[in-house]
Amino acid sequence: MVPAAETILSIFGGVGLAASAVVGAGYGLFKWLGEKWLSSKFDQQLEDYKHLQIRELESLKLKINSMLDRSVKLNQQEFDVLPKIWQKLNEAHGEVSRFTSPGQFHPDLNRMGVAEREDFIDERGFKDYQKQEILEASDKNKKYQETAFWKQLNDTNQAYLDFNNFYIINTIFLTDEMKSKVDDVRDMMFDAMREAQFEKQYGEPRKDRYEKREILRNEGRSKIDDIGEELRKRLWLWREEVDNPSLVDRASEK
């Protein structure tokens, strides 16, 4: 090949090598810049995601703690209320049972001496005018029994209302099943009281005259014992939850 041709080819060859080098360098720079850009975008999105997750976790933790706080307060209220319902229910049942008992004992006031009779009547808690009426009655036994009946009815009504009013206000702390059981006993007591009052005023001898009283005598105590067992389980379950704070700890760690 002639020298001129060789010179031209060498020039073009050098230009080709230079162009290849430029292209290669440009591609490498583009690749490096692209990776940096992608890495930067990925890091930014990852940071945003972590920040969002932290916010969601904090919000969830706040909700859990709030729920646990309300639960603890509700359980504390329940723990305070249930024993009082149990106490008042038993007090009311005791009064109603005594009031409606068929085996009422009444002393013979007509055979007592004056001093003995006065002391006995003083101990019964009658009002002054009631005492006077008994002491002046021709048949002191009859007058005493009549006066004692209405006083006992009043005392029984008071015990029943004391229980019932407290119970109605606090039924929100009872399960539906427990409320149903307490309602059964409450209705039995009320029916027995009203039956006794009706029979005193208007009743006459007949079959099943004291049906409500007998239902209360035969079923009342066992139903109350069943309620007591349920309340005991409920209260001890709450006590175990308080003594085992693992649930609260796990919620706080999240």
Disulfide bonds with the S-S distance in Angstrom:
none
